[in-house]
Amino acid sequence: MASSADISVALVAGEVSGDMLAARLLAGLRPQLPDARFHGIGGPRMAEYGFVSDIPMDTLTVRGLFEIIPRYREIKGIQNALRDRLIAERPNVFIGADYPGFNLGLEMQLREAGIPTVHFISPQIWAWRGGRIKKIKKAVSHMLVIFPFEEEIYRQAGVPVTYVGHPLAETIPLQPDTLAARRTLGLPPEARVVTVMPGSRMGELKYLAAPFIGAVKLLSQRDPSLRFVAPMAGERQRAYFTQLVKEAGLSDVAIDLVDGQSHAAIAAADAVLVASGTATLEVALFKKPMVIAYKVMRASWEIMRHMAYQPWIGLPNILAREFLVPELLQNAVTPQALADAVWKQLDDAPGRLRLVQRFTDMHHSLLRNSSQESADAVMRVIESSKAS
């Protein structure tokens, strides 16, 4: 392509994990399209590649089925306004970075208007709501998938697809340096460290902050020498987390809150208490024992548990097709149950060694040049649309 100055690429990421995924794609796209315009909705990692966010990303962040209801009109209004703007602008391609509830609907309307659409990454149709593949087929010109088994699902459905590997498998070292991470965070090299990750979304914090800190209190009573660290995704999350801990009467619990630095916090850990989501895969790639927790509004849970296709909710367990690490869901998310499960992970030396080997194998299976692979797939979509 002789010049990229006339190329426009629109992207939407609705949360921190999508910002990270889209940034990896942009890292591969920007060298091929040095003068192109990248804009839409995104976060700080995307901005590093010259992306301009027209709307703050955190305006879209919602979790659960029923939690979205109070904000539905606001978010639908954002989607409609963005749709109208993009149809008028006619970018060369639209890329939805995860966030399927928002992006698939937008992609369907844009594709109907003749704008090519790429979705990165696949919704978890293999876990629940498999019927969405019909909507995906209408909405998506090309699907980028990050797990090897997803490719065949889309090929069978007749959706153009490329397996690009998982970006996290590249950014996380095969052999993490625990001591270096502890130096970064000011933690004693000889301490036993538990990292607490209640999530980056306000909905996750709402339901997990108090039981997580309650578990920390119980673990501290069992072993006062334990050190605890909790990475916070941003100032709003830190303030809300602190508020929830105070409301639960747990402000006296000793835990180091750190801004960002989630990878250092995971690398420094002997065990991790983590909200279900992308962070569980990060913990696995850092080869750390973990306890996974998931809790949402009761009505959301009742619907979601009846729609699940498999017994696992955590990504490491889904990839392994077995319960490698414990999962505590909904009513089981209590301080005592969490503390007991974390203690068992800390106390099981042979189990820790087995997990390191399983997680290392998992890491190798996900390792591709995802930035280049995903960028090349997007370039093929752009070039195909320009030729047609």
Contacts in CASP RR format, 6 or more apart in sequence:
PFRMAT RR
TARGET T0000
AUTHOR 0000-0000-0000
METHOD contacts of the structure
MODEL  1
MASSADISVALVAGEVSGDMLAARLLAGLRPQLPDARFHGIGGPRMAEYG
FVSDIPMDTLTVRGLFEIIPRYREIKGIQNALRDRLIAERPNVFIGADYP
GFNLGLEMQLREAGIPTVHFISPQIWAWRGGRIKKIKKAVSHMLVIFPFE
EEIYRQAGVPVTYVGHPLAETIPLQPDTLAARRTLGLPPEARVVTVMPGS
RMGELKYLAAPFIGAVKLLSQRDPSLRFVAPMAGERQRAYFTQLVKEAGL
SDVAIDLVDGQSHAAIAAADAVLVASGTATLEVALFKKPMVIAYKVMRAS
WEIMRHMAYQPWIGLPNILAREFLVPELLQNAVTPQALADAVWKQLDDAP
GRLRLVQRFTDMHHSLLRNSSQESADAVMRVIESSKAS
1 7 0 8 1.000
1 32 0 8 1.000
1 33 0 8 1.000
1 383 0 8 1.000
3 35 0 8 1.000
4 32 0 8 1.000
4 33 0 8 1.000
4 34 0 8 1.000
4 35 0 8 1.000
4 36 0 8 1.000
5 35 0 8 1.000
5 36 0 8 1.000
7 33 0 8 1.000
7 35 0 8 1.000
7 36 0 8 1.000
7 37 0 8 1.000
7 92 0 8 1.000
7 382 0 8 1.000
8 36 0 8 1.000
8 37 0 8 1.000
8 39 0 8 1.000
8 89 0 8 1.000
8 90 0 8 1.000
8 91 0 8 1.000
8 92 0 8 1.000
9 29 0 8 1.000
9 33 0 8 1.000
9 36 0 8 1.000
9 37 0 8 1.000
9 38 0 8 1.000
9 39 0 8 1.000
9 91 0 8 1.000
9 92 0 8 1.000
9 93 0 8 1.000
9 94 0 8 1.000
9 95 0 8 1.000
9 378 0 8 1.000
9 382 0 8 1.000
10 38 0 8 1.000
10 39 0 8 1.000
10 40 0 8 1.000
10 86 0 8 1.000
10 89 0 8 1.000
10 91 0 8 1.000
10 93 0 8 1.000
10 94 0 8 1.000
10 95 0 8 1.000
11 22 0 8 1.000
11 26 0 8 1.000
11 38 0 8 1.000
11 39 0 8 1.000
11 40 0 8 1.000
11 41 0 8 1.000
11 42 0 8 1.000
11 46 0 8 1.000
11 51 0 8 1.000
11 94 0 8 1.000
11 95 0 8 1.000
11 96 0 8 1.000
11 97 0 8 1.000
12 40 0 8 1.000
12 41 0 8 1.000
12 42 0 8 1.000
12 60 0 8 1.000
12 82 0 8 1.000
12 94 0 8 1.000
12 95 0 8 1.000
12 96 0 8 1.000
12 97 0 8 1.000
12 99 0 8 1.000
12 102 0 8 1.000
12 103 0 8 1.000
12 106 0 8 1.000
13 19 0 8 1.000
13 21 0 8 1.000
13 22 0 8 1.000
13 41 0 8 1.000
13 42 0 8 1.000
13 43 0 8 1.000
13 46 0 8 1.000
13 57 0 8 1.000
13 96 0 8 1.000
13 97 0 8 1.000
13 98 0 8 1.000
13 99 0 8 1.000
14 41 0 8 1.000
14 42 0 8 1.000
14 57 0 8 1.000
14 60 0 8 1.000
14 61 0 8 1.000
14 97 0 8 1.000
14 98 0 8 1.000
14 99 0 8 1.000
14 102 0 8 1.000
15 57 0 8 1.000
15 60 0 8 1.000
15 61 0 8 1.000
15 98 0 8 1.000
15 99 0 8 1.000
15 200 0 8 1.000
15 201 0 8 1.000
16 200 0 8 1.000
16 233 0 8 1.000
17 98 0 8 1.000
17 200 0 8 1.000
17 277 0 8 1.000
17 278 0 8 1.000
18 97 0 8 1.000
18 98 0 8 1.000
18 99 0 8 1.000
19 42 0 8 1.000
19 43 0 8 1.000
19 44 0 8 1.000
19 45 0 8 1.000
19 46 0 8 1.000
19 57 0 8 1.000
19 97 0 8 1.000
20 45 0 8 1.000
20 167 0 8 1.000
20 168 0 8 1.000
21 97 0 8 1.000
21 98 0 8 1.000
21 120 0 8 1.000
21 121 0 8 1.000
21 146 0 8 1.000
21 167 0 8 1.000
22 42 0 8 1.000
22 45 0 8 1.000
22 46 0 8 1.000
22 51 0 8 1.000
22 95 0 8 1.000
22 96 0 8 1.000
22 97 0 8 1.000
22 120 0 8 1.000
23 45 0 8 1.000
23 46 0 8 1.000
23 48 0 8 1.000
23 49 0 8 1.000
24 167 0 8 1.000
24 170 0 8 1.000
24 171 0 8 1.000
24 370 0 8 1.000
24 371 0 8 1.000
24 374 0 8 1.000
25 95 0 8 1.000
25 97 0 8 1.000
25 120 0 8 1.000
25 144 0 8 1.000
25 371 0 8 1.000
25 374 0 8 1.000
25 375 0 8 1.000
25 378 0 8 1.000
26 38 0 8 1.000
26 46 0 8 1.000
26 49 0 8 1.000
26 50 0 8 1.000
26 51 0 8 1.000
27 49 0 8 1.000
27 371 0 8 1.000
27 375 0 8 1.000
28 371 0 8 1.000
28 372 0 8 1.000
28 374 0 8 1.000
28 375 0 8 1.000
29 36 0 8 1.000
29 38 0 8 1.000
29 49 0 8 1.000
29 375 0 8 1.000
29 378 0 8 1.000
29 379 0 8 1.000
30 36 0 8 1.000
30 38 0 8 1.000
30 49 0 8 1.000
30 50 0 8 1.000
32 375 0 8 1.000
32 379 0 8 1.000
37 52 0 8 1.000
38 46 0 8 1.000
38 49 0 8 1.000
38 50 0 8 1.000
38 51 0 8 1.000
38 52 0 8 1.000
39 51 0 8 1.000
39 52 0 8 1.000
39 53 0 8 1.000
39 54 0 8 1.000
40 51 0 8 1.000
40 52 0 8 1.000
40 53 0 8 1.000
40 54 0 8 1.000
40 55 0 8 1.000
40 82 0 8 1.000
41 53 0 8 1.000
41 54 0 8 1.000
41 55 0 8 1.000
41 56 0 8 1.000
41 57 0 8 1.000
41 60 0 8 1.000
41 78 0 8 1.000
41 82 0 8 1.000
42 51 0 8 1.000
42 53 0 8 1.000
42 57 0 8 1.000
42 97 0 8 1.000
43 51 0 8 1.000
43 53 0 8 1.000
43 57 0 8 1.000
46 53 0 8 1.000
47 53 0 8 1.000
54 82 0 8 1.000
54 85 0 8 1.000
55 78 0 8 1.000
55 82 0 8 1.000
58 236 0 8 1.000
59 74 0 8 1.000
59 75 0 8 1.000
59 78 0 8 1.000
60 75 0 8 1.000
60 78 0 8 1.000
60 99 0 8 1.000
60 102 0 8 1.000
61 201 0 8 1.000
61 202 0 8 1.000
62 68 0 8 1.000
62 71 0 8 1.000
62 75 0 8 1.000
62 201 0 8 1.000
62 203 0 8 1.000
63 201 0 8 1.000
63 202 0 8 1.000
63 203 0 8 1.000
63 204 0 8 1.000
63 296 0 8 1.000
64 203 0 8 1.000
64 296 0 8 1.000
64 297 0 8 1.000
64 300 0 8 1.000
65 296 0 8 1.000
65 297 0 8 1.000
65 299 0 8 1.000
65 300 0 8 1.000
65 303 0 8 1.000
65 304 0 8 1.000
66 297 0 8 1.000
66 299 0 8 1.000
66 300 0 8 1.000
67 203 0 8 1.000
67 296 0 8 1.000
67 297 0 8 1.000
67 300 0 8 1.000
68 75 0 8 1.000
75 102 0 8 1.000
79 102 0 8 1.000
79 105 0 8 1.000
79 106 0 8 1.000
82 106 0 8 1.000
83 106 0 8 1.000
83 109 0 8 1.000
83 110 0 8 1.000
86 94 0 8 1.000
86 110 0 8 1.000
86 115 0 8 1.000
87 109 0 8 1.000
87 110 0 8 1.000
87 113 0 8 1.000
87 115 0 8 1.000
90 115 0 8 1.000
91 115 0 8 1.000
92 116 0 8 1.000
92 382 0 8 1.000
92 385 0 8 1.000
92 386 0 8 1.000
93 115 0 8 1.000
93 116 0 8 1.000
93 117 0 8 1.000
93 118 0 8 1.000
93 378 0 8 1.000
93 381 0 8 1.000
93 382 0 8 1.000
93 385 0 8 1.000
94 106 0 8 1.000
94 107 0 8 1.000
94 110 0 8 1.000
94 115 0 8 1.000
94 116 0 8 1.000
94 117 0 8 1.000
94 118 0 8 1.000
95 117 0 8 1.000
95 118 0 8 1.000
95 119 0 8 1.000
95 120 0 8 1.000
95 378 0 8 1.000
96 103 0 8 1.000
96 106 0 8 1.000
96 107 0 8 1.000
96 117 0 8 1.000
96 118 0 8 1.000
96 119 0 8 1.000
96 120 0 8 1.000
97 103 0 8 1.000
97 120 0 8 1.000
97 121 0 8 1.000
98 120 0 8 1.000
98 121 0 8 1.000
100 119 0 8 1.000
100 123 0 8 1.000
100 132 0 8 1.000
103 119 0 8 1.000
104 119 0 8 1.000
104 123 0 8 1.000
104 132 0 8 1.000
104 135 0 8 1.000
104 136 0 8 1.000
104 139 0 8 1.000
104 140 0 8 1.000
105 135 0 8 1.000
105 139 0 8 1.000
107 117 0 8 1.000
107 119 0 8 1.000
107 139 0 8 1.000
107 140 0 8 1.000
108 135 0 8 1.000
108 138 0 8 1.000
108 139 0 8 1.000
110 117 0 8 1.000
111 117 0 8 1.000
111 138 0 8 1.000
111 139 0 8 1.000
111 140 0 8 1.000
111 141 0 8 1.000
116 141 0 8 1.000
116 142 0 8 1.000
116 381 0 8 1.000
116 382 0 8 1.000
116 384 0 8 1.000
116 385 0 8 1.000
117 139 0 8 1.000
117 140 0 8 1.000
117 141 0 8 1.000
117 142 0 8 1.000
118 140 0 8 1.000
118 141 0 8 1.000
118 142 0 8 1.000
118 143 0 8 1.000
118 144 0 8 1.000
118 377 0 8 1.000
118 378 0 8 1.000
118 381 0 8 1.000
119 136 0 8 1.000
119 139 0 8 1.000
119 140 0 8 1.000
119 142 0 8 1.000
119 143 0 8 1.000
119 144 0 8 1.000
120 143 0 8 1.000
120 144 0 8 1.000
120 164 0 8 1.000
120 374 0 8 1.000
121 144 0 8 1.000
121 145 0 8 1.000
121 146 0 8 1.000
122 143 0 8 1.000
122 144 0 8 1.000
122 145 0 8 1.000
122 146 0 8 1.000
122 147 0 8 1.000
122 150 0 8 1.000
122 153 0 8 1.000
122 154 0 8 1.000
123 129 0 8 1.000
123 132 0 8 1.000
123 136 0 8 1.000
125 131 0 8 1.000
125 132 0 8 1.000
125 133 0 8 1.000
125 136 0 8 1.000
125 153 0 8 1.000
126 149 0 8 1.000
126 150 0 8 1.000
126 153 0 8 1.000
126 309 0 8 1.000
126 310 0 8 1.000
127 308 0 8 1.000
127 309 0 8 1.000
127 310 0 8 1.000
127 313 0 8 1.000
127 318 0 8 1.000
128 304 0 8 1.000
128 307 0 8 1.000
128 308 0 8 1.000
128 309 0 8 1.000
129 307 0 8 1.000
130 309 0 8 1.000
133 153 0 8 1.000
133 154 0 8 1.000
133 157 0 8 1.000
133 159 0 8 1.000
136 143 0 8 1.000
136 157 0 8 1.000
136 159 0 8 1.000
137 157 0 8 1.000
137 158 0 8 1.000
137 159 0 8 1.000
140 159 0 8 1.000
141 160 0 8 1.000
141 381 0 8 1.000
142 160 0 8 1.000
142 161 0 8 1.000
142 162 0 8 1.000
142 377 0 8 1.000
142 378 0 8 1.000
142 380 0 8 1.000
142 381 0 8 1.000
143 154 0 8 1.000
143 159 0 8 1.000
143 160 0 8 1.000
143 161 0 8 1.000
143 162 0 8 1.000
144 161 0 8 1.000
144 162 0 8 1.000
144 164 0 8 1.000
144 374 0 8 1.000
144 377 0 8 1.000
145 151 0 8 1.000
145 154 0 8 1.000
145 161 0 8 1.000
145 162 0 8 1.000
145 163 0 8 1.000
145 164 0 8 1.000
146 163 0 8 1.000
146 164 0 8 1.000
146 165 0 8 1.000
146 166 0 8 1.000
146 167 0 8 1.000
146 366 0 8 1.000
146 370 0 8 1.000
147 163 0 8 1.000
147 165 0 8 1.000
147 166 0 8 1.000
147 319 0 8 1.000
147 366 0 8 1.000
148 163 0 8 1.000
148 165 0 8 1.000
148 365 0 8 1.000
148 366 0 8 1.000
150 161 0 8 1.000
150 163 0 8 1.000
151 161 0 8 1.000
151 162 0 8 1.000
151 163 0 8 1.000
154 160 0 8 1.000
154 161 0 8 1.000
155 161 0 8 1.000
162 373 0 8 1.000
162 374 0 8 1.000
162 377 0 8 1.000
163 368 0 8 1.000
163 373 0 8 1.000
164 368 0 8 1.000
164 370 0 8 1.000
164 373 0 8 1.000
164 374 0 8 1.000
164 377 0 8 1.000
165 366 0 8 1.000
165 367 0 8 1.000
165 368 0 8 1.000
165 370 0 8 1.000
165 373 0 8 1.000
166 281 0 8 1.000
166 366 0 8 1.000
166 367 0 8 1.000
166 368 0 8 1.000
166 370 0 8 1.000
167 370 0 8 1.000
167 371 0 8 1.000
168 278 0 8 1.000
168 281 0 8 1.000
168 282 0 8 1.000
168 285 0 8 1.000
168 366 0 8 1.000
169 285 0 8 1.000
169 363 0 8 1.000
169 366 0 8 1.000
169 367 0 8 1.000
169 368 0 8 1.000
169 370 0 8 1.000
170 367 0 8 1.000
170 368 0 8 1.000
170 369 0 8 1.000
170 370 0 8 1.000
170 371 0 8 1.000
172 263 0 8 1.000
172 282 0 8 1.000
172 285 0 8 1.000
172 286 0 8 1.000
172 363 0 8 1.000
174 360 0 8 1.000
174 363 0 8 1.000
174 364 0 8 1.000
176 266 0 8 1.000
176 267 0 8 1.000
176 286 0 8 1.000
176 287 0 8 1.000
177 267 0 8 1.000
178 267 0 8 1.000
178 268 0 8 1.000
178 269 0 8 1.000
179 189 0 8 1.000
180 267 0 8 1.000
181 263 0 8 1.000
181 264 0 8 1.000
181 265 0 8 1.000
181 266 0 8 1.000
181 267 0 8 1.000
181 268 0 8 1.000
182 188 0 8 1.000
182 189 0 8 1.000
182 191 0 8 1.000
182 193 0 8 1.000
182 268 0 8 1.000
183 189 0 8 1.000
184 261 0 8 1.000
184 264 0 8 1.000
184 268 0 8 1.000
185 229 0 8 1.000
185 256 0 8 1.000
185 258 0 8 1.000
185 261 0 8 1.000
185 264 0 8 1.000
185 265 0 8 1.000
185 268 0 8 1.000
187 193 0 8 1.000
187 227 0 8 1.000
187 229 0 8 1.000
187 256 0 8 1.000
187 268 0 8 1.000
188 227 0 8 1.000
191 225 0 8 1.000
191 226 0 8 1.000
191 227 0 8 1.000
192 223 0 8 1.000
192 225 0 8 1.000
192 226 0 8 1.000
192 227 0 8 1.000
192 270 0 8 1.000
192 346 0 8 1.000
193 226 0 8 1.000
193 227 0 8 1.000
193 228 0 8 1.000
193 229 0 8 1.000
193 268 0 8 1.000
193 269 0 8 1.000
193 270 0 8 1.000
194 216 0 8 1.000
194 219 0 8 1.000
194 226 0 8 1.000
194 227 0 8 1.000
194 228 0 8 1.000
194 229 0 8 1.000
194 269 0 8 1.000
194 270 0 8 1.000
194 271 0 8 1.000
194 272 0 8 1.000
194 273 0 8 1.000
194 342 0 8 1.000
194 346 0 8 1.000
195 228 0 8 1.000
195 229 0 8 1.000
195 230 0 8 1.000
195 231 0 8 1.000
195 265 0 8 1.000
195 266 0 8 1.000
195 268 0 8 1.000
195 269 0 8 1.000
195 271 0 8 1.000
195 272 0 8 1.000
195 273 0 8 1.000
195 274 0 8 1.000
195 288 0 8 1.000
196 212 0 8 1.000
196 213 0 8 1.000
196 216 0 8 1.000
196 228 0 8 1.000
196 229 0 8 1.000
196 230 0 8 1.000
196 255 0 8 1.000
196 272 0 8 1.000
196 273 0 8 1.000
197 230 0 8 1.000
197 231 0 8 1.000
197 262 0 8 1.000
197 265 0 8 1.000
197 266 0 8 1.000
197 272 0 8 1.000
197 273 0 8 1.000
197 274 0 8 1.000
197 275 0 8 1.000
197 279 0 8 1.000
197 283 0 8 1.000
198 204 0 8 1.000
198 205 0 8 1.000
198 208 0 8 1.000
198 209 0 8 1.000
198 212 0 8 1.000
198 230 0 8 1.000
198 241 0 8 1.000
198 275 0 8 1.000
199 205 0 8 1.000
199 208 0 8 1.000
199 233 0 8 1.000
199 237 0 8 1.000
199 274 0 8 1.000
199 275 0 8 1.000
199 279 0 8 1.000
200 233 0 8 1.000
200 234 0 8 1.000
200 237 0 8 1.000
202 236 0 8 1.000
202 237 0 8 1.000
202 240 0 8 1.000
203 296 0 8 1.000
204 275 0 8 1.000
205 237 0 8 1.000
205 240 0 8 1.000
205 241 0 8 1.000
205 244 0 8 1.000
206 240 0 8 1.000
206 244 0 8 1.000
207 295 0 8 1.000
207 296 0 8 1.000
207 297 0 8 1.000
207 333 0 8 1.000
208 275 0 8 1.000
208 293 0 8 1.000
208 295 0 8 1.000
208 333 0 8 1.000
209 240 0 8 1.000
209 241 0 8 1.000
209 244 0 8 1.000
209 245 0 8 1.000
209 248 0 8 1.000
210 244 0 8 1.000
210 245 0 8 1.000
210 247 0 8 1.000
210 248 0 8 1.000
210 250 0 8 1.000
211 293 0 8 1.000
211 295 0 8 1.000
211 333 0 8 1.000
211 334 0 8 1.000
211 335 0 8 1.000
211 338 0 8 1.000
212 230 0 8 1.000
212 273 0 8 1.000
212 293 0 8 1.000
212 338 0 8 1.000
213 245 0 8 1.000
213 248 0 8 1.000
213 250 0 8 1.000
213 253 0 8 1.000
213 255 0 8 1.000
214 248 0 8 1.000
214 250 0 8 1.000
214 253 0 8 1.000
214 335 0 8 1.000
214 338 0 8 1.000
214 339 0 8 1.000
215 273 0 8 1.000
215 335 0 8 1.000
215 336 0 8 1.000
215 338 0 8 1.000
215 339 0 8 1.000
215 342 0 8 1.000
216 228 0 8 1.000
216 253 0 8 1.000
216 255 0 8 1.000
216 339 0 8 1.000
217 250 0 8 1.000
217 253 0 8 1.000
217 335 0 8 1.000
218 335 0 8 1.000
218 336 0 8 1.000
218 339 0 8 1.000
219 226 0 8 1.000
219 228 0 8 1.000
219 339 0 8 1.000
219 342 0 8 1.000
219 343 0 8 1.000
220 226 0 8 1.000
220 228 0 8 1.000
220 253 0 8 1.000
220 254 0 8 1.000
222 339 0 8 1.000
222 343 0 8 1.000
227 256 0 8 1.000
228 253 0 8 1.000
228 254 0 8 1.000
228 255 0 8 1.000
228 256 0 8 1.000
229 255 0 8 1.000
229 256 0 8 1.000
229 257 0 8 1.000
229 258 0 8 1.000
229 265 0 8 1.000
229 268 0 8 1.000
229 269 0 8 1.000
230 241 0 8 1.000
230 255 0 8 1.000
230 256 0 8 1.000
230 257 0 8 1.000
230 258 0 8 1.000
230 265 0 8 1.000
231 257 0 8 1.000
231 258 0 8 1.000
231 259 0 8 1.000
231 260 0 8 1.000
231 261 0 8 1.000
231 262 0 8 1.000
231 264 0 8 1.000
231 265 0 8 1.000
232 238 0 8 1.000
232 241 0 8 1.000
232 257 0 8 1.000
232 258 0 8 1.000
232 259 0 8 1.000
232 260 0 8 1.000
233 260 0 8 1.000
233 262 0 8 1.000
234 259 0 8 1.000
234 260 0 8 1.000
235 259 0 8 1.000
238 257 0 8 1.000
238 259 0 8 1.000
241 257 0 8 1.000
242 257 0 8 1.000
245 251 0 8 1.000
245 253 0 8 1.000
258 264 0 8 1.000
258 265 0 8 1.000
262 279 0 8 1.000
262 282 0 8 1.000
263 282 0 8 1.000
263 286 0 8 1.000
266 272 0 8 1.000
266 282 0 8 1.000
266 283 0 8 1.000
266 286 0 8 1.000
266 288 0 8 1.000
267 286 0 8 1.000
269 286 0 8 1.000
269 288 0 8 1.000
270 288 0 8 1.000
270 289 0 8 1.000
270 346 0 8 1.000
271 288 0 8 1.000
271 289 0 8 1.000
271 290 0 8 1.000
271 291 0 8 1.000
271 342 0 8 1.000
271 345 0 8 1.000
271 346 0 8 1.000
272 283 0 8 1.000
272 288 0 8 1.000
272 289 0 8 1.000
272 290 0 8 1.000
272 291 0 8 1.000
273 290 0 8 1.000
273 291 0 8 1.000
273 293 0 8 1.000
273 338 0 8 1.000
273 342 0 8 1.000
274 280 0 8 1.000
274 283 0 8 1.000
274 290 0 8 1.000
274 291 0 8 1.000
274 292 0 8 1.000
274 293 0 8 1.000
275 292 0 8 1.000
275 293 0 8 1.000
275 294 0 8 1.000
276 292 0 8 1.000
276 293 0 8 1.000
276 294 0 8 1.000
276 313 0 8 1.000
276 314 0 8 1.000
276 327 0 8 1.000
277 314 0 8 1.000
277 315 0 8 1.000
278 315 0 8 1.000
280 290 0 8 1.000
280 292 0 8 1.000
280 314 0 8 1.000
280 315 0 8 1.000
280 316 0 8 1.000
281 315 0 8 1.000
281 316 0 8 1.000
281 319 0 8 1.000
283 290 0 8 1.000
283 316 0 8 1.000
284 290 0 8 1.000
284 315 0 8 1.000
284 316 0 8 1.000
284 319 0 8 1.000
284 359 0 8 1.000
284 362 0 8 1.000
284 363 0 8 1.000
285 359 0 8 1.000
285 362 0 8 1.000
285 363 0 8 1.000
285 366 0 8 1.000
287 355 0 8 1.000
287 356 0 8 1.000
287 359 0 8 1.000
287 360 0 8 1.000
287 363 0 8 1.000
288 355 0 8 1.000
288 359 0 8 1.000
289 325 0 8 1.000
289 345 0 8 1.000
289 346 0 8 1.000
289 348 0 8 1.000
289 351 0 8 1.000
289 352 0 8 1.000
289 355 0 8 1.000
290 316 0 8 1.000
290 325 0 8 1.000
290 345 0 8 1.000
291 325 0 8 1.000
291 326 0 8 1.000
291 327 0 8 1.000
291 328 0 8 1.000
291 338 0 8 1.000
291 341 0 8 1.000
291 342 0 8 1.000
291 345 0 8 1.000
292 313 0 8 1.000
292 314 0 8 1.000
292 316 0 8 1.000
292 317 0 8 1.000
292 325 0 8 1.000
292 326 0 8 1.000
292 327 0 8 1.000
292 328 0 8 1.000
293 327 0 8 1.000
293 328 0 8 1.000
293 329 0 8 1.000
293 333 0 8 1.000
293 338 0 8 1.000
294 313 0 8 1.000
294 314 0 8 1.000
294 327 0 8 1.000
294 328 0 8 1.000
294 329 0 8 1.000
294 330 0 8 1.000
294 333 0 8 1.000
295 301 0 8 1.000
295 329 0 8 1.000
295 330 0 8 1.000
295 333 0 8 1.000
296 304 0 8 1.000
296 330 0 8 1.000
298 330 0 8 1.000
301 330 0 8 1.000
305 329 0 8 1.000
305 330 0 8 1.000
310 318 0 8 1.000
311 323 0 8 1.000
312 318 0 8 1.000
312 321 0 8 1.000
312 322 0 8 1.000
312 323 0 8 1.000
312 327 0 8 1.000
313 327 0 8 1.000
313 329 0 8 1.000
314 327 0 8 1.000
316 324 0 8 1.000
316 325 0 8 1.000
316 359 0 8 1.000
316 362 0 8 1.000
317 323 0 8 1.000
317 324 0 8 1.000
317 325 0 8 1.000
317 327 0 8 1.000
319 362 0 8 1.000
319 365 0 8 1.000
320 358 0 8 1.000
320 362 0 8 1.000
324 355 0 8 1.000
324 358 0 8 1.000
325 345 0 8 1.000
325 355 0 8 1.000
326 341 0 8 1.000
326 344 0 8 1.000
326 345 0 8 1.000
328 337 0 8 1.000
328 338 0 8 1.000
328 341 0 8 1.000
345 352 0 8 1.000
END
